[in-house]
Amino acid sequence: MTRPGFAFSTRFKVRYAEIDGQKIVFNSRYLEYADVAVTEFWDWTGIAQALGDEWRNAEFNVRRTEIDYLAPFRLGDEVEAFVRIEKLGTTSITKRFELANPATGTLCCAITMVSVHVDLSTGRPVPLSDAIRAHLERLPSG
């Protein structure tokens, strides 16, 4: 399945432990799905190989997340998670996730997440390095 504006996606199945009493995916699990997807996304970008310790030592904290639940996933459904960088700020990266059911083409959930690059010793935001910014700006946009 392809989605306009997305060059990356990954797939996984809904497991029994992820459903609630209504037999649909429990709402908090969608953030876990975003975490799985973004981990695969970072591997796909090749940023760790390209920048080495500069990327591995970069630290990001989630600042804001907006979730739109549009249709439920059920036990055994396949989830196709699409990920892209929507915006690069001075200290932040805004990511867009779209979680779809590839069997039906239904968009089930849309997530916008802002993560801020921080200095762990102070907890304060720090600018993205030129190398990180350049690498992310070169990613295909789908």
MODELLER restraints for C-alpha pairs under 7 A, 6 or more apart:
rsr = mdl.restraints
at = mdl.atoms
rsr.add(forms.Gaussian(group=physical.xy_distance, feature=features.Distance(at['CA:1:A'], at['CA:102:A']), mean=6.20, stdev=0.5))
rsr.add(forms.Gaussian(group=physical.xy_distance, feature=features.Distance(at['CA:4:A'], at['CA:142:A']), mean=6.34, stdev=0.5))
rsr.add(forms.Gaussian(group=physical.xy_distance, feature=features.Distance(at['CA:5:A'], at['CA:141:A']), mean=5.65, stdev=0.5))
rsr.add(forms.Gaussian(group=physical.xy_distance, feature=features.Distance(at['CA:5:A'], at['CA:142:A']), mean=4.62, stdev=0.5))
rsr.add(forms.Gaussian(group=physical.xy_distance, feature=features.Distance(at['CA:6:A'], at['CA:82:A']), mean=6.40, stdev=0.5))
rsr.add(forms.Gaussian(group=physical.xy_distance, feature=features.Distance(at['CA:6:A'], at['CA:83:A']), mean=6.52, stdev=0.5))
rsr.add(forms.Gaussian(group=physical.xy_distance, feature=features.Distance(at['CA:6:A'], at['CA:84:A']), mean=5.97, stdev=0.5))
rsr.add(forms.Gaussian(group=physical.xy_distance, feature=features.Distance(at['CA:6:A'], at['CA:141:A']), mean=5.82, stdev=0.5))
rsr.add(forms.Gaussian(group=physical.xy_distance, feature=features.Distance(at['CA:6:A'], at['CA:142:A']), mean=4.34, stdev=0.5))
rsr.add(forms.Gaussian(group=physical.xy_distance, feature=features.Distance(at['CA:7:A'], at['CA:140:A']), mean=6.11, stdev=0.5))
rsr.add(forms.Gaussian(group=physical.xy_distance, feature=features.Distance(at['CA:7:A'], at['CA:141:A']), mean=5.59, stdev=0.5))
rsr.add(forms.Gaussian(group=physical.xy_distance, feature=features.Distance(at['CA:7:A'], at['CA:142:A']), mean=3.88, stdev=0.5))
rsr.add(forms.Gaussian(group=physical.xy_distance, feature=features.Distance(at['CA:8:A'], at['CA:41:A']), mean=6.88, stdev=0.5))
rsr.add(forms.Gaussian(group=physical.xy_distance, feature=features.Distance(at['CA:8:A'], at['CA:82:A']), mean=5.88, stdev=0.5))
rsr.add(forms.Gaussian(group=physical.xy_distance, feature=features.Distance(at['CA:8:A'], at['CA:83:A']), mean=5.94, stdev=0.5))
rsr.add(forms.Gaussian(group=physical.xy_distance, feature=features.Distance(at['CA:9:A'], at['CA:80:A']), mean=6.44, stdev=0.5))
rsr.add(forms.Gaussian(group=physical.xy_distance, feature=features.Distance(at['CA:9:A'], at['CA:81:A']), mean=5.33, stdev=0.5))
rsr.add(forms.Gaussian(group=physical.xy_distance, feature=features.Distance(at['CA:9:A'], at['CA:82:A']), mean=4.27, stdev=0.5))
rsr.add(forms.Gaussian(group=physical.xy_distance, feature=features.Distance(at['CA:9:A'], at['CA:83:A']), mean=6.25, stdev=0.5))
rsr.add(forms.Gaussian(group=physical.xy_distance, feature=features.Distance(at['CA:10:A'], at['CA:37:A']), mean=6.46, stdev=0.5))
rsr.add(forms.Gaussian(group=physical.xy_distance, feature=features.Distance(at['CA:10:A'], at['CA:80:A']), mean=5.65, stdev=0.5))
rsr.add(forms.Gaussian(group=physical.xy_distance, feature=features.Distance(at['CA:10:A'], at['CA:81:A']), mean=5.39, stdev=0.5))
rsr.add(forms.Gaussian(group=physical.xy_distance, feature=features.Distance(at['CA:10:A'], at['CA:82:A']), mean=6.74, stdev=0.5))
rsr.add(forms.Gaussian(group=physical.xy_distance, feature=features.Distance(at['CA:11:A'], at['CA:78:A']), mean=6.73, stdev=0.5))
rsr.add(forms.Gaussian(group=physical.xy_distance, feature=features.Distance(at['CA:11:A'], at['CA:79:A']), mean=5.50, stdev=0.5))
rsr.add(forms.Gaussian(group=physical.xy_distance, feature=features.Distance(at['CA:11:A'], at['CA:80:A']), mean=4.44, stdev=0.5))
rsr.add(forms.Gaussian(group=physical.xy_distance, feature=features.Distance(at['CA:11:A'], at['CA:81:A']), mean=6.21, stdev=0.5))
rsr.add(forms.Gaussian(group=physical.xy_distance, feature=features.Distance(at['CA:12:A'], at['CA:78:A']), mean=5.70, stdev=0.5))
rsr.add(forms.Gaussian(group=physical.xy_distance, feature=features.Distance(at['CA:12:A'], at['CA:79:A']), mean=5.42, stdev=0.5))
rsr.add(forms.Gaussian(group=physical.xy_distance, feature=features.Distance(at['CA:12:A'], at['CA:80:A']), mean=6.79, stdev=0.5))
rsr.add(forms.Gaussian(group=physical.xy_distance, feature=features.Distance(at['CA:13:A'], at['CA:76:A']), mean=5.85, stdev=0.5))
rsr.add(forms.Gaussian(group=physical.xy_distance, feature=features.Distance(at['CA:13:A'], at['CA:77:A']), mean=5.72, stdev=0.5))
rsr.add(forms.Gaussian(group=physical.xy_distance, feature=features.Distance(at['CA:13:A'], at['CA:78:A']), mean=4.33, stdev=0.5))
rsr.add(forms.Gaussian(group=physical.xy_distance, feature=features.Distance(at['CA:13:A'], at['CA:79:A']), mean=5.82, stdev=0.5))
rsr.add(forms.Gaussian(group=physical.xy_distance, feature=features.Distance(at['CA:14:A'], at['CA:74:A']), mean=6.76, stdev=0.5))
rsr.add(forms.Gaussian(group=physical.xy_distance, feature=features.Distance(at['CA:14:A'], at['CA:75:A']), mean=5.28, stdev=0.5))
rsr.add(forms.Gaussian(group=physical.xy_distance, feature=features.Distance(at['CA:14:A'], at['CA:76:A']), mean=5.12, stdev=0.5))
rsr.add(forms.Gaussian(group=physical.xy_distance, feature=features.Distance(at['CA:14:A'], at['CA:77:A']), mean=5.52, stdev=0.5))
rsr.add(forms.Gaussian(group=physical.xy_distance, feature=features.Distance(at['CA:14:A'], at['CA:78:A']), mean=6.27, stdev=0.5))
rsr.add(forms.Gaussian(group=physical.xy_distance, feature=features.Distance(at['CA:15:A'], at['CA:75:A']), mean=5.93, stdev=0.5))
rsr.add(forms.Gaussian(group=physical.xy_distance, feature=features.Distance(at['CA:15:A'], at['CA:76:A']), mean=6.41, stdev=0.5))
rsr.add(forms.Gaussian(group=physical.xy_distance, feature=features.Distance(at['CA:16:A'], at['CA:75:A']), mean=6.00, stdev=0.5))
rsr.add(forms.Gaussian(group=physical.xy_distance, feature=features.Distance(at['CA:18:A'], at['CA:25:A']), mean=5.50, stdev=0.5))
rsr.add(forms.Gaussian(group=physical.xy_distance, feature=features.Distance(at['CA:18:A'], at['CA:26:A']), mean=6.18, stdev=0.5))
rsr.add(forms.Gaussian(group=physical.xy_distance, feature=features.Distance(at['CA:18:A'], at['CA:29:A']), mean=6.47, stdev=0.5))
rsr.add(forms.Gaussian(group=physical.xy_distance, feature=features.Distance(at['CA:19:A'], at['CA:25:A']), mean=4.16, stdev=0.5))
rsr.add(forms.Gaussian(group=physical.xy_distance, feature=features.Distance(at['CA:19:A'], at['CA:26:A']), mean=5.31, stdev=0.5))
rsr.add(forms.Gaussian(group=physical.xy_distance, feature=features.Distance(at['CA:19:A'], at['CA:75:A']), mean=6.68, stdev=0.5))
rsr.add(forms.Gaussian(group=physical.xy_distance, feature=features.Distance(at['CA:20:A'], at['CA:26:A']), mean=5.24, stdev=0.5))
rsr.add(forms.Gaussian(group=physical.xy_distance, feature=features.Distance(at['CA:23:A'], at['CA:74:A']), mean=6.41, stdev=0.5))
rsr.add(forms.Gaussian(group=physical.xy_distance, feature=features.Distance(at['CA:24:A'], at['CA:72:A']), mean=6.03, stdev=0.5))
rsr.add(forms.Gaussian(group=physical.xy_distance, feature=features.Distance(at['CA:24:A'], at['CA:73:A']), mean=5.74, stdev=0.5))
rsr.add(forms.Gaussian(group=physical.xy_distance, feature=features.Distance(at['CA:24:A'], at['CA:74:A']), mean=4.64, stdev=0.5))
rsr.add(forms.Gaussian(group=physical.xy_distance, feature=features.Distance(at['CA:24:A'], at['CA:75:A']), mean=6.83, stdev=0.5))
rsr.add(forms.Gaussian(group=physical.xy_distance, feature=features.Distance(at['CA:25:A'], at['CA:72:A']), mean=6.64, stdev=0.5))
rsr.add(forms.Gaussian(group=physical.xy_distance, feature=features.Distance(at['CA:25:A'], at['CA:73:A']), mean=5.57, stdev=0.5))
rsr.add(forms.Gaussian(group=physical.xy_distance, feature=features.Distance(at['CA:25:A'], at['CA:74:A']), mean=5.96, stdev=0.5))
rsr.add(forms.Gaussian(group=physical.xy_distance, feature=features.Distance(at['CA:34:A'], at['CA:97:A']), mean=6.72, stdev=0.5))
rsr.add(forms.Gaussian(group=physical.xy_distance, feature=features.Distance(at['CA:37:A'], at['CA:81:A']), mean=6.07, stdev=0.5))
rsr.add(forms.Gaussian(group=physical.xy_distance, feature=features.Distance(at['CA:38:A'], at['CA:83:A']), mean=6.84, stdev=0.5))
rsr.add(forms.Gaussian(group=physical.xy_distance, feature=features.Distance(at['CA:41:A'], at['CA:83:A']), mean=6.75, stdev=0.5))
rsr.add(forms.Gaussian(group=physical.xy_distance, feature=features.Distance(at['CA:47:A'], at['CA:55:A']), mean=6.89, stdev=0.5))
rsr.add(forms.Gaussian(group=physical.xy_distance, feature=features.Distance(at['CA:47:A'], at['CA:135:A']), mean=6.90, stdev=0.5))
rsr.add(forms.Gaussian(group=physical.xy_distance, feature=features.Distance(at['CA:48:A'], at['CA:55:A']), mean=5.73, stdev=0.5))
rsr.add(forms.Gaussian(group=physical.xy_distance, feature=features.Distance(at['CA:48:A'], at['CA:56:A']), mean=6.48, stdev=0.5))
rsr.add(forms.Gaussian(group=physical.xy_distance, feature=features.Distance(at['CA:59:A'], at['CA:117:A']), mean=5.64, stdev=0.5))
rsr.add(forms.Gaussian(group=physical.xy_distance, feature=features.Distance(at['CA:59:A'], at['CA:118:A']), mean=5.68, stdev=0.5))
rsr.add(forms.Gaussian(group=physical.xy_distance, feature=features.Distance(at['CA:60:A'], at['CA:115:A']), mean=5.78, stdev=0.5))
rsr.add(forms.Gaussian(group=physical.xy_distance, feature=features.Distance(at['CA:60:A'], at['CA:116:A']), mean=5.20, stdev=0.5))
rsr.add(forms.Gaussian(group=physical.xy_distance, feature=features.Distance(at['CA:60:A'], at['CA:117:A']), mean=4.44, stdev=0.5))
rsr.add(forms.Gaussian(group=physical.xy_distance, feature=features.Distance(at['CA:60:A'], at['CA:118:A']), mean=5.77, stdev=0.5))
rsr.add(forms.Gaussian(group=physical.xy_distance, feature=features.Distance(at['CA:61:A'], at['CA:115:A']), mean=5.30, stdev=0.5))
rsr.add(forms.Gaussian(group=physical.xy_distance, feature=features.Distance(at['CA:61:A'], at['CA:116:A']), mean=5.33, stdev=0.5))
rsr.add(forms.Gaussian(group=physical.xy_distance, feature=features.Distance(at['CA:61:A'], at['CA:117:A']), mean=6.66, stdev=0.5))
rsr.add(forms.Gaussian(group=physical.xy_distance, feature=features.Distance(at['CA:61:A'], at['CA:118:A']), mean=6.94, stdev=0.5))
rsr.add(forms.Gaussian(group=physical.xy_distance, feature=features.Distance(at['CA:62:A'], at['CA:114:A']), mean=5.95, stdev=0.5))
rsr.add(forms.Gaussian(group=physical.xy_distance, feature=features.Distance(at['CA:62:A'], at['CA:115:A']), mean=4.20, stdev=0.5))
rsr.add(forms.Gaussian(group=physical.xy_distance, feature=features.Distance(at['CA:62:A'], at['CA:116:A']), mean=6.32, stdev=0.5))
rsr.add(forms.Gaussian(group=physical.xy_distance, feature=features.Distance(at['CA:63:A'], at['CA:114:A']), mean=5.56, stdev=0.5))
rsr.add(forms.Gaussian(group=physical.xy_distance, feature=features.Distance(at['CA:63:A'], at['CA:115:A']), mean=5.36, stdev=0.5))
rsr.add(forms.Gaussian(group=physical.xy_distance, feature=features.Distance(at['CA:63:A'], at['CA:116:A']), mean=6.31, stdev=0.5))
rsr.add(forms.Gaussian(group=physical.xy_distance, feature=features.Distance(at['CA:64:A'], at['CA:113:A']), mean=5.77, stdev=0.5))
rsr.add(forms.Gaussian(group=physical.xy_distance, feature=features.Distance(at['CA:64:A'], at['CA:114:A']), mean=5.16, stdev=0.5))
rsr.add(forms.Gaussian(group=physical.xy_distance, feature=features.Distance(at['CA:65:A'], at['CA:111:A']), mean=6.96, stdev=0.5))
rsr.add(forms.Gaussian(group=physical.xy_distance, feature=features.Distance(at['CA:65:A'], at['CA:112:A']), mean=5.69, stdev=0.5))
rsr.add(forms.Gaussian(group=physical.xy_distance, feature=features.Distance(at['CA:65:A'], at['CA:113:A']), mean=4.41, stdev=0.5))
rsr.add(forms.Gaussian(group=physical.xy_distance, feature=features.Distance(at['CA:65:A'], at['CA:114:A']), mean=6.39, stdev=0.5))
rsr.add(forms.Gaussian(group=physical.xy_distance, feature=features.Distance(at['CA:66:A'], at['CA:111:A']), mean=5.61, stdev=0.5))
rsr.add(forms.Gaussian(group=physical.xy_distance, feature=features.Distance(at['CA:66:A'], at['CA:112:A']), mean=5.21, stdev=0.5))
rsr.add(forms.Gaussian(group=physical.xy_distance, feature=features.Distance(at['CA:66:A'], at['CA:113:A']), mean=6.50, stdev=0.5))
rsr.add(forms.Gaussian(group=physical.xy_distance, feature=features.Distance(at['CA:67:A'], at['CA:110:A']), mean=5.87, stdev=0.5))
rsr.add(forms.Gaussian(group=physical.xy_distance, feature=features.Distance(at['CA:67:A'], at['CA:111:A']), mean=4.55, stdev=0.5))
rsr.add(forms.Gaussian(group=physical.xy_distance, feature=features.Distance(at['CA:67:A'], at['CA:112:A']), mean=6.67, stdev=0.5))
rsr.add(forms.Gaussian(group=physical.xy_distance, feature=features.Distance(at['CA:68:A'], at['CA:109:A']), mean=5.58, stdev=0.5))
rsr.add(forms.Gaussian(group=physical.xy_distance, feature=features.Distance(at['CA:68:A'], at['CA:110:A']), mean=5.20, stdev=0.5))
rsr.add(forms.Gaussian(group=physical.xy_distance, feature=features.Distance(at['CA:68:A'], at['CA:111:A']), mean=6.41, stdev=0.5))
rsr.add(forms.Gaussian(group=physical.xy_distance, feature=features.Distance(at['CA:69:A'], at['CA:108:A']), mean=6.30, stdev=0.5))
rsr.add(forms.Gaussian(group=physical.xy_distance, feature=features.Distance(at['CA:69:A'], at['CA:109:A']), mean=4.74, stdev=0.5))
rsr.add(forms.Gaussian(group=physical.xy_distance, feature=features.Distance(at['CA:69:A'], at['CA:110:A']), mean=6.86, stdev=0.5))
rsr.add(forms.Gaussian(group=physical.xy_distance, feature=features.Distance(at['CA:70:A'], at['CA:107:A']), mean=6.88, stdev=0.5))
rsr.add(forms.Gaussian(group=physical.xy_distance, feature=features.Distance(at['CA:70:A'], at['CA:108:A']), mean=4.80, stdev=0.5))
rsr.add(forms.Gaussian(group=physical.xy_distance, feature=features.Distance(at['CA:70:A'], at['CA:109:A']), mean=5.37, stdev=0.5))
rsr.add(forms.Gaussian(group=physical.xy_distance, feature=features.Distance(at['CA:71:A'], at['CA:108:A']), mean=4.34, stdev=0.5))
rsr.add(forms.Gaussian(group=physical.xy_distance, feature=features.Distance(at['CA:71:A'], at['CA:109:A']), mean=6.87, stdev=0.5))
rsr.add(forms.Gaussian(group=physical.xy_distance, feature=features.Distance(at['CA:72:A'], at['CA:108:A']), mean=6.04, stdev=0.5))
rsr.add(forms.Gaussian(group=physical.xy_distance, feature=features.Distance(at['CA:78:A'], at['CA:101:A']), mean=6.07, stdev=0.5))
rsr.add(forms.Gaussian(group=physical.xy_distance, feature=features.Distance(at['CA:78:A'], at['CA:102:A']), mean=6.80, stdev=0.5))
rsr.add(forms.Gaussian(group=physical.xy_distance, feature=features.Distance(at['CA:79:A'], at['CA:99:A']), mean=6.35, stdev=0.5))
rsr.add(forms.Gaussian(group=physical.xy_distance, feature=features.Distance(at['CA:79:A'], at['CA:100:A']), mean=5.83, stdev=0.5))
rsr.add(forms.Gaussian(group=physical.xy_distance, feature=features.Distance(at['CA:79:A'], at['CA:101:A']), mean=5.31, stdev=0.5))
rsr.add(forms.Gaussian(group=physical.xy_distance, feature=features.Distance(at['CA:79:A'], at['CA:102:A']), mean=6.87, stdev=0.5))
rsr.add(forms.Gaussian(group=physical.xy_distance, feature=features.Distance(at['CA:80:A'], at['CA:99:A']), mean=5.69, stdev=0.5))
rsr.add(forms.Gaussian(group=physical.xy_distance, feature=features.Distance(at['CA:80:A'], at['CA:100:A']), mean=5.22, stdev=0.5))
rsr.add(forms.Gaussian(group=physical.xy_distance, feature=features.Distance(at['CA:80:A'], at['CA:101:A']), mean=6.14, stdev=0.5))
rsr.add(forms.Gaussian(group=physical.xy_distance, feature=features.Distance(at['CA:80:A'], at['CA:102:A']), mean=6.17, stdev=0.5))
rsr.add(forms.Gaussian(group=physical.xy_distance, feature=features.Distance(at['CA:81:A'], at['CA:97:A']), mean=6.65, stdev=0.5))
rsr.add(forms.Gaussian(group=physical.xy_distance, feature=features.Distance(at['CA:81:A'], at['CA:98:A']), mean=5.80, stdev=0.5))
rsr.add(forms.Gaussian(group=physical.xy_distance, feature=features.Distance(at['CA:81:A'], at['CA:99:A']), mean=4.53, stdev=0.5))
rsr.add(forms.Gaussian(group=physical.xy_distance, feature=features.Distance(at['CA:81:A'], at['CA:100:A']), mean=6.45, stdev=0.5))
rsr.add(forms.Gaussian(group=physical.xy_distance, feature=features.Distance(at['CA:82:A'], at['CA:97:A']), mean=5.47, stdev=0.5))
rsr.add(forms.Gaussian(group=physical.xy_distance, feature=features.Distance(at['CA:82:A'], at['CA:98:A']), mean=5.10, stdev=0.5))
rsr.add(forms.Gaussian(group=physical.xy_distance, feature=features.Distance(at['CA:82:A'], at['CA:99:A']), mean=6.33, stdev=0.5))
rsr.add(forms.Gaussian(group=physical.xy_distance, feature=features.Distance(at['CA:83:A'], at['CA:95:A']), mean=6.96, stdev=0.5))
rsr.add(forms.Gaussian(group=physical.xy_distance, feature=features.Distance(at['CA:83:A'], at['CA:96:A']), mean=5.72, stdev=0.5))
rsr.add(forms.Gaussian(group=physical.xy_distance, feature=features.Distance(at['CA:83:A'], at['CA:97:A']), mean=4.71, stdev=0.5))
rsr.add(forms.Gaussian(group=physical.xy_distance, feature=features.Distance(at['CA:83:A'], at['CA:98:A']), mean=6.76, stdev=0.5))
rsr.add(forms.Gaussian(group=physical.xy_distance, feature=features.Distance(at['CA:84:A'], at['CA:95:A']), mean=5.72, stdev=0.5))
rsr.add(forms.Gaussian(group=physical.xy_distance, feature=features.Distance(at['CA:84:A'], at['CA:96:A']), mean=5.43, stdev=0.5))
rsr.add(forms.Gaussian(group=physical.xy_distance, feature=features.Distance(at['CA:84:A'], at['CA:97:A']), mean=6.85, stdev=0.5))
rsr.add(forms.Gaussian(group=physical.xy_distance, feature=features.Distance(at['CA:85:A'], at['CA:93:A']), mean=7.00, stdev=0.5))
rsr.add(forms.Gaussian(group=physical.xy_distance, feature=features.Distance(at['CA:85:A'], at['CA:94:A']), mean=5.98, stdev=0.5))
rsr.add(forms.Gaussian(group=physical.xy_distance, feature=features.Distance(at['CA:85:A'], at['CA:95:A']), mean=4.56, stdev=0.5))
rsr.add(forms.Gaussian(group=physical.xy_distance, feature=features.Distance(at['CA:85:A'], at['CA:96:A']), mean=6.32, stdev=0.5))
rsr.add(forms.Gaussian(group=physical.xy_distance, feature=features.Distance(at['CA:86:A'], at['CA:94:A']), mean=5.38, stdev=0.5))
rsr.add(forms.Gaussian(group=physical.xy_distance, feature=features.Distance(at['CA:86:A'], at['CA:95:A']), mean=5.27, stdev=0.5))
rsr.add(forms.Gaussian(group=physical.xy_distance, feature=features.Distance(at['CA:86:A'], at['CA:96:A']), mean=5.97, stdev=0.5))
rsr.add(forms.Gaussian(group=physical.xy_distance, feature=features.Distance(at['CA:87:A'], at['CA:93:A']), mean=5.98, stdev=0.5))
rsr.add(forms.Gaussian(group=physical.xy_distance, feature=features.Distance(at['CA:87:A'], at['CA:94:A']), mean=4.98, stdev=0.5))
rsr.add(forms.Gaussian(group=physical.xy_distance, feature=features.Distance(at['CA:88:A'], at['CA:94:A']), mean=6.36, stdev=0.5))
rsr.add(forms.Gaussian(group=physical.xy_distance, feature=features.Distance(at['CA:90:A'], at['CA:127:A']), mean=5.30, stdev=0.5))
rsr.add(forms.Gaussian(group=physical.xy_distance, feature=features.Distance(at['CA:90:A'], at['CA:128:A']), mean=6.26, stdev=0.5))
rsr.add(forms.Gaussian(group=physical.xy_distance, feature=features.Distance(at['CA:91:A'], at['CA:116:A']), mean=5.67, stdev=0.5))
rsr.add(forms.Gaussian(group=physical.xy_distance, feature=features.Distance(at['CA:91:A'], at['CA:117:A']), mean=5.41, stdev=0.5))
rsr.add(forms.Gaussian(group=physical.xy_distance, feature=features.Distance(at['CA:91:A'], at['CA:125:A']), mean=6.16, stdev=0.5))
rsr.add(forms.Gaussian(group=physical.xy_distance, feature=features.Distance(at['CA:91:A'], at['CA:126:A']), mean=5.59, stdev=0.5))
rsr.add(forms.Gaussian(group=physical.xy_distance, feature=features.Distance(at['CA:91:A'], at['CA:127:A']), mean=4.26, stdev=0.5))
rsr.add(forms.Gaussian(group=physical.xy_distance, feature=features.Distance(at['CA:91:A'], at['CA:128:A']), mean=5.31, stdev=0.5))
rsr.add(forms.Gaussian(group=physical.xy_distance, feature=features.Distance(at['CA:92:A'], at['CA:114:A']), mean=6.59, stdev=0.5))
rsr.add(forms.Gaussian(group=physical.xy_distance, feature=features.Distance(at['CA:92:A'], at['CA:115:A']), mean=5.53, stdev=0.5))
rsr.add(forms.Gaussian(group=physical.xy_distance, feature=features.Distance(at['CA:92:A'], at['CA:116:A']), mean=4.30, stdev=0.5))
rsr.add(forms.Gaussian(group=physical.xy_distance, feature=features.Distance(at['CA:92:A'], at['CA:117:A']), mean=5.93, stdev=0.5))
rsr.add(forms.Gaussian(group=physical.xy_distance, feature=features.Distance(at['CA:93:A'], at['CA:114:A']), mean=5.73, stdev=0.5))
rsr.add(forms.Gaussian(group=physical.xy_distance, feature=features.Distance(at['CA:93:A'], at['CA:115:A']), mean=5.39, stdev=0.5))
rsr.add(forms.Gaussian(group=physical.xy_distance, feature=features.Distance(at['CA:93:A'], at['CA:116:A']), mean=6.50, stdev=0.5))
rsr.add(forms.Gaussian(group=physical.xy_distance, feature=features.Distance(at['CA:94:A'], at['CA:112:A']), mean=6.92, stdev=0.5))
rsr.add(forms.Gaussian(group=physical.xy_distance, feature=features.Distance(at['CA:94:A'], at['CA:113:A']), mean=5.59, stdev=0.5))
rsr.add(forms.Gaussian(group=physical.xy_distance, feature=features.Distance(at['CA:94:A'], at['CA:114:A']), mean=4.36, stdev=0.5))
rsr.add(forms.Gaussian(group=physical.xy_distance, feature=features.Distance(at['CA:94:A'], at['CA:115:A']), mean=6.43, stdev=0.5))
rsr.add(forms.Gaussian(group=physical.xy_distance, feature=features.Distance(at['CA:95:A'], at['CA:112:A']), mean=5.79, stdev=0.5))
rsr.add(forms.Gaussian(group=physical.xy_distance, feature=features.Distance(at['CA:95:A'], at['CA:113:A']), mean=5.24, stdev=0.5))
rsr.add(forms.Gaussian(group=physical.xy_distance, feature=features.Distance(at['CA:95:A'], at['CA:114:A']), mean=6.40, stdev=0.5))
rsr.add(forms.Gaussian(group=physical.xy_distance, feature=features.Distance(at['CA:96:A'], at['CA:111:A']), mean=5.84, stdev=0.5))
rsr.add(forms.Gaussian(group=physical.xy_distance, feature=features.Distance(at['CA:96:A'], at['CA:112:A']), mean=4.71, stdev=0.5))
rsr.add(forms.Gaussian(group=physical.xy_distance, feature=features.Distance(at['CA:96:A'], at['CA:113:A']), mean=6.54, stdev=0.5))
rsr.add(forms.Gaussian(group=physical.xy_distance, feature=features.Distance(at['CA:97:A'], at['CA:110:A']), mean=5.74, stdev=0.5))
rsr.add(forms.Gaussian(group=physical.xy_distance, feature=features.Distance(at['CA:97:A'], at['CA:111:A']), mean=4.97, stdev=0.5))
rsr.add(forms.Gaussian(group=physical.xy_distance, feature=features.Distance(at['CA:97:A'], at['CA:112:A']), mean=6.38, stdev=0.5))
rsr.add(forms.Gaussian(group=physical.xy_distance, feature=features.Distance(at['CA:98:A'], at['CA:107:A']), mean=6.94, stdev=0.5))
rsr.add(forms.Gaussian(group=physical.xy_distance, feature=features.Distance(at['CA:98:A'], at['CA:109:A']), mean=5.89, stdev=0.5))
rsr.add(forms.Gaussian(group=physical.xy_distance, feature=features.Distance(at['CA:98:A'], at['CA:110:A']), mean=4.58, stdev=0.5))
rsr.add(forms.Gaussian(group=physical.xy_distance, feature=features.Distance(at['CA:98:A'], at['CA:111:A']), mean=6.40, stdev=0.5))
rsr.add(forms.Gaussian(group=physical.xy_distance, feature=features.Distance(at['CA:99:A'], at['CA:107:A']), mean=6.09, stdev=0.5))
rsr.add(forms.Gaussian(group=physical.xy_distance, feature=features.Distance(at['CA:99:A'], at['CA:108:A']), mean=5.70, stdev=0.5))
rsr.add(forms.Gaussian(group=physical.xy_distance, feature=features.Distance(at['CA:99:A'], at['CA:109:A']), mean=5.08, stdev=0.5))
rsr.add(forms.Gaussian(group=physical.xy_distance, feature=features.Distance(at['CA:99:A'], at['CA:110:A']), mean=6.32, stdev=0.5))
rsr.add(forms.Gaussian(group=physical.xy_distance, feature=features.Distance(at['CA:100:A'], at['CA:106:A']), mean=5.52, stdev=0.5))
rsr.add(forms.Gaussian(group=physical.xy_distance, feature=features.Distance(at['CA:100:A'], at['CA:107:A']), mean=4.29, stdev=0.5))
rsr.add(forms.Gaussian(group=physical.xy_distance, feature=features.Distance(at['CA:100:A'], at['CA:108:A']), mean=5.24, stdev=0.5))
rsr.add(forms.Gaussian(group=physical.xy_distance, feature=features.Distance(at['CA:100:A'], at['CA:109:A']), mean=6.94, stdev=0.5))
rsr.add(forms.Gaussian(group=physical.xy_distance, feature=features.Distance(at['CA:101:A'], at['CA:107:A']), mean=6.53, stdev=0.5))
rsr.add(forms.Gaussian(group=physical.xy_distance, feature=features.Distance(at['CA:101:A'], at['CA:108:A']), mean=6.90, stdev=0.5))
rsr.add(forms.Gaussian(group=physical.xy_distance, feature=features.Distance(at['CA:116:A'], at['CA:125:A']), mean=6.36, stdev=0.5))
rsr.add(forms.Gaussian(group=physical.xy_distance, feature=features.Distance(at['CA:117:A'], at['CA:125:A']), mean=5.61, stdev=0.5))
rsr.add(forms.Gaussian(group=physical.xy_distance, feature=features.Distance(at['CA:117:A'], at['CA:126:A']), mean=5.74, stdev=0.5))
rsr.add(forms.Gaussian(group=physical.xy_distance, feature=features.Distance(at['CA:117:A'], at['CA:127:A']), mean=6.80, stdev=0.5))
rsr.add(forms.Gaussian(group=physical.xy_distance, feature=features.Distance(at['CA:117:A'], at['CA:128:A']), mean=6.58, stdev=0.5))
rsr.add(forms.Gaussian(group=physical.xy_distance, feature=features.Distance(at['CA:118:A'], at['CA:124:A']), mean=5.41, stdev=0.5))
rsr.add(forms.Gaussian(group=physical.xy_distance, feature=features.Distance(at['CA:118:A'], at['CA:125:A']), mean=4.27, stdev=0.5))
rsr.add(forms.Gaussian(group=physical.xy_distance, feature=features.Distance(at['CA:118:A'], at['CA:126:A']), mean=5.30, stdev=0.5))
rsr.add(forms.Gaussian(group=physical.xy_distance, feature=features.Distance(at['CA:119:A'], at['CA:125:A']), mean=6.33, stdev=0.5))
rsr.add(forms.Gaussian(group=physical.xy_distance, feature=features.Distance(at['CA:119:A'], at['CA:126:A']), mean=6.29, stdev=0.5))
